[in-house]
Amino acid sequence: MYSFGGNWVDYMDKLTQGLKILSDDDTCVFCGDTSWGMTLEKSLEDFRYIDNLPGKKILIKGNHDYWWTTLTKINDFFEANDIKTINVLFNNSFTYEGVAICGSRSWLSDDKLTAVQNAKVIAREVTRLRASLEAAGDIQNKLCFLHYPPRFGTIVIRDIIDVLDEFGVKECYYGHLHSQGHKIAVRGMIEGIKYDIISADYINFTPQRILV
């Protein structure tokens, strides 16, 4: 078990308490960094914990989800281990009460990479986000969930935002930011899109209800 101090102290107790608001009718989206396990097998205990929660769950890849492989391998692993209520958002989309749930990991520039390398990663994430939004078909109301924020302080990942604009996305939710990062998290309506941070420690480990 890992902890980062601050609001993360006793975070499993907080999660267990906060997740009690879920019901069998709910669909809960996890915006990445779901398990510290380095493989699917080493993450199985975490998957079982999530699977036992009420309702359906959708996982997005985070920068620490090293267990993440291909969609086929993940789905096969879930089936082999009787994980029945978890899906992964990976070049696809899901529907909840007529609303499309779309998204991808996205990206923020990494100082360890060159500008060319960062551009390649962003281009790949743009392709994945586009595939997810296209998978929603003719559904007009599309909610977008990302791991990395498309806006962070003064940083703007314009290529990602352009795709959101192209598909008429009006609401975008993201994770990744913790502790000091909360202070420069972008929230509210900007250029026609509503942004909000839903990192676990930001929402006090209690799912934020988006559709009522």
RACORWO-V541349 format. One record per helix or strand of 2 or more residues. SS is the DSSP state (A for helix, B for strand). FROM is the first residue (numbers start at 1). TO is the last residue. Records with the same first field share a line. If there is no record, write none. Layout:
SS=FROM-TO + FROM-TO
This chain:
A=6-8 + 11-21 + 41-51 + 71-80 + 115-135 + 158-166 + 179-184
B=27-30 + 56-59 + 86-88 + 94-96 + 99-104 + 142-146 + 151-152 + 155-156 + 171-174 + 188-190 + 193-197
